[in-house]
Amino acid sequence: MAEFDYAPVQDLLDSLPTGLWLGGKNVDATGGETFEVLDPATEQVLAKVADGRSEDWMAALEGASASQSQWAAVPPRERSIILHEVFERVTARKEDFARVMTLEMGKPYAEALGEVAYGAEYIRWFAEEAVRIPGRYSQSPAGNGSITVSHTPVGPVLAITPWNFPLAMATRKIAPALAAGCTVIVKPAAETPLTMLLFGQVLAEVLAEHDAPAGVFSIITTRKSSALSEELMADARLRKVTFTGSTGVGKVLVRQSADNLQRTSMELGGNAPFLVCEDADLDLVLGCAMQAKMRNGGEACIAANRFIVHESLAEEFTQRLTEQMAAVTVGHGLEDGVTLGPLISAKQRDAVAELVSGALAQGAVATTGGSVPEGTGYFYPATVLAQLADDADILRQEIFGPVATVTTFATLEEGVAKANDTEFGLAAYAFTENVHTADYLAHALEAGMVGINRAAISDAAAPFGGIKQSGFGREGGAEGIEEYISVRYIAKP
């Protein structure tokens, strides 16, 4: 791969805020420590950002706690207007956000632009939901008074966001929290802090223009993630934790929440099945297969991991999928024509490579890809694995990379059983031309989200979340704001 030219984006990189967002200002971390942010395609240093420590995140909590009652008292319409303005400004700077995202995360520029639109839509959706938080009034059935039910903000929120969607996974937490009247502390992933720091700049500007309390919103970049969550969650002033990431870390956070009974919502791991029935339209299936597998280079919690194909279609499906995967163009995401960028880190690339090597050792066949390329950057090729044993280790784990596994089934019941044979339950996909089969699969597949004859299932207006080891709580839809409000019952004579 030719050396990447940073000259066209250097001015953008030089203009990015690199400090913590505290009290509406971009400031250095206490002690002045920093850490490097790398471009995973070149392994070059993009920037050095503030490495926050205890004094910093406790200052953020102090500000969030002190500002909570003031922010909760801001009329819902005003909170809605603020979020609408944030939406407009993020959209106006979509190219900057997309370039920064591609540089620090690796996804192709076109996909990054798509994420900016997707992430901004959560801001707009919850701007509209801010004025629709429900309540109710009724007479007591006993006739001895009235029943009033209202909702109040749950209180200061800690939002811990992942590296794979550095804008969208944050806005779908931040926007409903602010809309509900909660103050927010954000801890972005250390691999991809620049996108969130740029968002902080936009949000800080809008909040200042509306004279919002200084502690409404903070961003703490740090490599000390576990120390931050442990110390903040030990403080009773923090009332809510929302997390997107691994199931293992999610369990730790839920345990930590017990002492102060903090509200939690956990969007955790996935191992999505992609079930192809005997009567499926293969042209539709193949287009959706590439979308469901290769979105974000496979580094997505709802990525299709296990292609479970009726035995009568498996050979043709595997051949056509192999052809499409082999045609993927690998390179730096800001270069023209690139459709697959690097994985986020050497650790993640090596984890994917180990899963593939293990599958090959267990008898699987790679019809394309299957090995780490030479050269700089954390690249892994688009890979298809066929002839897998049902007990292959790779079928039990979230791959989080551009690797598709293909297994077969003979009867619909067998296919459903294979699809559900996982501890996870985030997303599932199924394809059939029979309306009765579609209805059966929609209810039989064990997942919080089921796509029937489509691969694009995430929508700001729909509840996103899983069951089983994939977590609990929902983001998006009317349900999304409920994660940030408490129910209050008022009895009157």
C-alpha positions in Angstrom: 0.0 0.0 0.0 1.3 3.5 -0.9 2.2 5.8 1.9 -0.8 7.9 3.0 -0.6 11.7 2.5 -1.9 13.5 5.6 -1.5 17.0 4.0 -5.2 17.4 3.0 -6.3 16.7 6.6 -3.5 18.2 8.6 -5.3 21.5 9.2 -8.3 19.6 10.5 -6.1 17.6 12.8 -4.4 20.7 14.1 -7.7 22.4 14.9 -9.1 19.5 17.0 -9.6 20.0 20.8 -7.4 17.6 22.7 -8.2 18.5 26.3 -11.0 17.4 28.6 -14.4 19.1 28.4 -15.0 20.4 31.9 -17.3 23.3 32.8 -17.9 24.1 29.2 -14.2 24.5 28.5 -11.5 22.4 26.9 -8.8 22.0 29.6 -5.7 20.0 30.2 -5.8 17.0 32.5 -4.6 17.4 36.1 -0.9 16.8 35.9 -0.8 17.4 32.2 -0.6 13.7 31.2 -1.5 12.7 27.6 -1.8 9.6 25.5 -1.4 9.0 21.8 -4.2 8.4 19.3 -3.1 6.3 16.3 -4.3 5.9 12.8 -4.9 2.1 12.5 -4.3 2.2 8.8 -0.7 3.6 9.1 0.1 3.2 12.8 1.0 6.9 12.8 0.2 9.3 15.7 -2.7 11.6 14.9 -2.8 13.5 18.2 -2.0 13.5 21.9 -5.1 13.9 24.1 -5.5 14.6 27.8 -5.3 11.6 30.0 -7.7 12.4 32.8 -7.3 11.1 36.4 -9.3 11.0 39.6 -9.4 14.8 40.2 -10.8 15.3 36.7 -13.6 12.9 36.7 -14.6 13.8 40.2 -14.7 17.5 39.1 -17.0 16.4 36.3 -19.3 14.7 38.8 -19.2 17.7 41.1 -20.3 19.8 38.1 -22.9 17.4 37.0 -24.4 17.1 40.5 -24.4 20.9 41.1 -26.0 21.5 37.7 -28.6 18.8 37.8 -31.5 20.7 39.4 -30.9 23.7 37.2 -30.8 21.6 34.0 -33.9 19.6 35.1 -35.7 23.0 35.5 -35.0 24.1 31.9 -38.3 23.8 30.1 -38.6 20.8 27.8 -39.1 23.0 24.8 -35.8 24.8 25.5 -34.0 21.5 25.8 -35.5 20.5 22.5 -34.4 23.7 20.8 -30.8 23.2 22.1 -30.7 19.6 20.8 -32.1 20.7 17.4 -29.3 23.3 17.1 -26.7 20.6 18.0 -28.2 18.4 15.2 -27.9 21.2 12.7 -24.3 22.0 13.6 -23.2 18.4 13.5 -24.8 18.0 10.2 -23.2 21.1 8.9 -19.8 19.8 9.8 -20.4 16.2 8.6 -17.3 16.1 6.5 -15.1 17.1 9.4 -16.7 14.5 11.7 -16.4 11.8 9.0 -12.7 12.5 8.3 -11.8 12.5 11.9 -13.7 9.2 12.4 -12.0 7.6 9.5 -8.6 8.7 10.6 -8.9 7.4 14.2 -11.2 4.4 13.7 -10.4 3.2 10.1 -13.8 2.9 8.5 -14.1 4.0 4.9 -15.1 7.7 4.5 -18.5 6.9 2.9 -19.4 4.7 5.9 -18.2 7.5 8.3 -20.5 10.0 6.5 -23.3 7.5 7.1 -22.5 7.3 10.7 -22.6 11.0 11.1 -26.1 11.1 9.6 -27.1 8.2 11.8 -25.7 9.6 14.9 -27.1 13.0 14.3 -30.6 11.5 13.8 -30.6 10.4 17.4 -30.0 14.0 18.4 -33.0 15.1 16.3 -35.2 12.2 17.4 -34.7 13.0 21.1 -35.0 16.7 20.6 -38.5 15.8 19.5 -39.0 13.4 22.4 -38.0 16.0 25.0 -41.4 17.6 24.7 -43.3 14.3 24.7 -42.3 12.8 28.0 -45.7 11.3 29.2 -47.7 11.6 32.4 -51.3 10.7 33.4 -54.0 11.8 35.7 -57.0 9.8 36.9 -59.5 9.5 39.7 -58.8 6.8 42.3 -61.1 3.8 41.7 -62.0 4.0 45.4 -63.2 7.5 44.9 -61.0 8.9 47.7 -58.8 11.1 45.6 -56.8 11.4 42.4 -53.7 9.7 40.9 -51.1 11.8 39.1 -48.1 10.1 37.5 -45.2 12.2 36.3 -41.7 11.6 35.2 -38.5 13.2 36.6 -34.9 13.0 35.4 -33.0 10.1 37.0 -30.0 12.4 37.7 -26.4 12.6 36.7 -25.4 10.0 34.0 -22.1 8.3 33.2 -22.0 7.3 29.5 -19.3 4.9 28.5 -19.0 4.6 24.8 -17.1 2.2 22.4 -14.6 2.8 19.6 -16.5 1.2 16.7 -19.1 3.9 16.3 -17.5 6.8 18.1 -20.3 9.3 17.3 -23.5 7.3 17.0 -23.0 5.2 20.1 -22.5 8.4 22.1 -25.3 10.5 20.7 -27.9 7.8 21.4 -26.9 8.0 25.1 -26.2 11.8 25.4 -29.3 13.0 23.5 -31.9 11.2 25.5 -30.2 12.0 28.8 -30.1 15.7 28.0 -33.6 15.6 26.6 -34.9 14.0 29.8 -33.2 16.7 31.9 -30.1 14.7 33.1 -26.6 16.0 33.2 -24.0 13.8 31.5 -20.4 12.7 31.9 -19.0 10.9 28.8 -16.0 8.5 28.8 -15.2 7.8 25.2 -13.0 4.8 24.2 -9.3 5.6 24.4 -8.8 4.4 20.8 -11.2 7.0 19.3 -11.5 10.1 21.5 -11.1 12.7 18.8 -14.6 12.3 17.3 -16.2 12.9 20.8 -13.9 15.8 21.6 -15.1 17.5 18.4 -18.7 16.8 19.3 -18.0 18.3 22.7 -16.9 21.5 21.0 -20.2 21.7 19.1 -22.3 20.9 22.2 -20.3 23.3 24.4 -20.9 26.2 22.0 -24.6 25.6 21.8 -25.0 25.2 25.6 -23.1 28.4 26.2 -25.2 30.3 23.8 -28.3 29.2 25.8 -26.7 30.0 29.2 -27.0 26.4 30.3 -25.3 25.5 33.6 -21.5 24.8 33.1 -21.6 21.3 34.5 -24.4 19.9 32.2 -21.9 18.1 30.0 -18.4 16.8 30.5 -16.0 14.6 28.5 -13.2 12.7 30.3 -10.7 11.1 28.0 -8.5 8.6 29.9 -6.7 5.3 29.7 -7.8 4.6 33.3 -11.3 3.4 32.4 -11.8 0.9 35.2 -10.6 3.4 37.8 -13.0 6.0 36.5 -16.0 3.8 36.6 -15.2 2.3 39.9 -14.7 5.7 41.6 -17.6 7.5 40.1 -20.0 4.6 40.7 -18.9 4.5 44.4 -20.4 8.0 44.7 -24.1 8.1 45.4 -24.5 11.4 43.4 -24.1 9.4 40.2 -27.5 7.9 39.4 -27.3 6.2 36.0 -24.7 4.3 34.0 -25.1 3.5 30.3 -22.5 1.3 28.6 -21.8 -0.1 25.2 -19.1 -2.8 25.0 -18.2 -6.3 26.0 -20.4 -8.5 28.1 -17.5 -9.1 30.5 -17.1 -5.4 31.3 -20.8 -4.9 31.4 -21.1 -7.5 34.2 -18.4 -5.7 36.2 -20.3 -2.4 35.9 -23.6 -4.0 36.9 -22.0 -5.5 40.0 -20.4 -2.1 40.8 -23.8 -0.4 40.5 -25.3 -2.5 43.3 -24.0 -0.6 46.3 -25.7 2.7 45.3 -28.5 1.0 43.3 -27.7 3.1 40.2 -29.8 2.6 37.2 -28.0 0.8 34.4 -28.5 0.0 30.7 -26.1 -2.4 29.0 -25.7 -2.8 25.2 -23.3 -5.8 25.1 -21.9 -8.4 22.8 -23.6 -10.2 19.9 -23.3 -13.3 17.7 -26.0 -12.6 15.1 -27.3 -15.5 13.0 -28.2 -14.9 9.4 -30.7 -17.6 8.5 -31.3 -18.3 4.7 -34.4 -20.4 4.1 -34.9 -22.7 1.1 -37.2 -20.3 -0.7 -35.1 -17.2 -0.1 -34.3 -14.7 -2.9 -30.6 -15.2 -3.3 -30.0 -11.9 -5.0 -31.6 -10.1 -2.0 -29.8 -12.4 0.4 -26.4 -11.7 -1.0 -26.8 -7.9 -1.0 -28.0 -8.0 2.6 -25.3 -10.5 3.5 -22.6 -8.1 2.5 -24.3 -5.3 4.3 -24.9 -7.2 7.5 -21.4 -8.7 7.6 -19.2 -5.9 6.2 -20.8 -2.9 7.8 -18.0 -1.2 9.7 -15.6 -3.9 8.6 -17.5 -6.4 10.7 -16.7 -4.4 13.9 -20.3 -4.1 14.8 -22.3 -5.7 17.6 -25.1 -6.5 15.2 -22.9 -7.8 12.5 -23.9 -11.1 11.0 -21.5 -13.7 12.4 -23.1 -17.0 11.5 -24.5 -17.6 8.0 -26.8 -20.5 8.4 -28.0 -21.6 4.9 -30.4 -24.2 3.8 -28.4 -27.1 2.3 -30.0 -26.7 -1.1 -28.6 -23.2 -1.4 -25.3 -23.4 0.5 -23.0 -24.1 -2.5 -24.3 -21.3 -4.6 -24.5 -18.9 -1.6 -20.9 -19.7 -0.6 -19.6 -19.2 -4.1 -21.3 -15.9 -4.7 -20.5 -14.6 -1.2 -16.8 -15.6 -1.8 -16.8 -13.7 -5.1 -18.2 -10.5 -3.5 -15.9 -10.7 -0.5 -12.8 -11.3 -2.7 -13.7 -8.1 -4.6 -13.5 -5.9 -1.6 -10.9 -3.1 -1.9 -8.7 -2.8 1.2 -6.9 0.4 2.1 -6.9 3.7 4.0 -10.5 4.8 4.5 -9.9 8.2 3.1 -8.6 6.9 -0.2 -10.9 6.7 -3.2 -12.6 3.3 -3.9 -11.7 1.7 -0.5 -14.5 -0.4 0.9 -12.6 -2.1 3.8 -10.3 -0.3 6.2 -8.1 -1.7 9.0 -9.3 -3.2 12.3 -9.0 -0.9 15.2 -5.8 -2.2 16.7 -3.1 -4.9 16.5 -4.8 -6.7 19.4 -8.1 -6.8 17.6 -6.5 -8.0 14.3 -4.6 -10.7 16.1 -7.8 -11.8 17.9 -9.6 -12.2 14.6 -6.6 -14.0 13.1 -6.5 -16.4 16.0 -10.2 -17.3 15.6 -9.7 -18.0 11.9 -6.6 -20.1 12.5 -8.5 -22.1 15.1 -11.4 -22.7 12.7 -9.0 -23.8 10.0 -7.3 -26.2 12.4 -10.7 -27.6 13.2 -11.3 -28.4 9.6 -12.9 -25.3 8.1 -11.9 -24.2 4.6 -11.2 -20.5 3.7 -12.7 -19.8 0.3 -11.1 -16.4 0.3 -8.9 -14.5 2.8 -7.8 -16.2 6.0 -4.4 -14.8 6.8 -2.9 -11.5 8.0 -1.3 -9.5 5.1 2.2 -8.2 5.3 2.8 -4.5 5.8 1.9 -1.6 8.0 -1.6 -1.1 9.5 -4.0 -3.4 11.3 -5.5 -4.9 8.2 -7.3 -8.2 7.9 -8.8 -9.4 4.6 -12.5 -10.2 3.9 -12.7 -13.9 4.7 -15.2 -16.7 4.1 -15.1 -19.9 6.1 -17.0 -22.9 4.9 -17.3 -26.6 5.9 -17.3 -25.7 9.6 -18.2 -28.3 12.2 -21.2 -27.3 14.3 -19.0 -27.2 17.4 -16.3 -25.0 15.9 -15.1 -22.4 18.5 -15.5 -19.5 16.1 -19.3 -20.1 16.0 -19.5 -19.5 19.8 -17.7 -16.1 19.8 -18.2 -12.6 18.5 -15.8 -12.3 15.7 -15.8 -8.5 15.4 -14.0 -8.5 12.0 -14.6 -9.2 8.3 -15.0 -12.9 8.6 -18.1 -14.8 7.5 -18.8 -18.4 8.6 -21.2 -20.6 6.6 -23.0 -23.7 8.0 -26.0 -25.5 6.7 -29.4 -26.9 7.9 -31.9 -29.3 6.5 -35.2 -28.4 8.2 -36.5 -25.1 9.5 -36.6 -26.3 13.0 -32.9 -27.3 12.8 -32.0 -23.9 11.3 -33.8 -22.1 14.2 -32.1 -24.3 16.8 -28.7 -23.5 15.3 -29.5 -19.8 15.2 -30.6 -19.7 18.8 -27.6 -21.8 20.0 -25.7 -18.9 21.5 -25.5 -17.2 24.8 -26.1 -13.8 23.0 -29.3 -12.3 21.8 -28.8 -8.9 20.3 -29.7 -9.2 16.6 -30.9 -11.9 14.2 -31.5 -11.9 10.5 -33.8 -14.3 8.4 -34.7 -14.6 4.8 -37.7 -16.3 3.3 -40.3 -15.5 0.6 -43.1 -17.3 2.6 -45.2 -14.9 4.8 -46.0 -17.7 7.2 -42.4 -18.7 7.6 -41.4 -15.0 8.1 -44.0 -14.7 10.9 -42.8 -17.8 12.6 -39.1 -16.8 12.4 -39.9 -13.3 13.7 -41.1 -14.9 16.9 -38.9 -18.0 17.1 -35.5 -16.3 16.8 -34.2 -15.3 20.3 -33.0 -11.7 19.9 -33.9 -8.3 20.9 -34.0 -7.2 17.2 -35.0 -9.4 14.3 -34.6 -8.4 10.6 -36.8 -10.2 8.2 -35.6 -9.9 4.6 -33.5 -6.8 5.5 -30.0 -6.1 6.9 -30.4 -2.5 7.9 -32.4 -2.8 11.2 -31.1 0.1 13.4 -33.3 3.1 13.4 -33.4 6.1 15.8 -37.1 5.7 16.0 -36.9 2.0 17.1 -35.7 0.5 20.4 -32.1 -0.9 20.0 -31.0 -3.6 22.5 -30.7 -7.2 23.3 -31.6 -10.1 25.6 -29.6 -12.9 27.3 -25.9 -12.1 27.5 -26.4 -9.2 25.2 -27.6 -7.0 28.0 -30.8 -5.0 28.8 -32.2 -1.6 28.4 -33.1 0.1 25.1 -31.6 3.0 23.0 -33.7 4.8 20.5 -37.5 4.9 20.0 -39.9 6.1 22.5 -38.4 3.6 24.9 -34.9 5.3 24.8 -35.8 8.2 26.9 -37.4 6.0 29.6 -33.9 4.9 30.6 -33.3 8.4 31.9 -36.5 9.2 33.8 -38.0 8.1 37.1 -41.7 7.6 37.7 -43.3 9.7 40.4 -46.8 9.0 41.8 -48.6 11.9 43.5 -51.8 11.2 45.6 -54.2 14.1 46.2 -57.6 14.2 48.0 
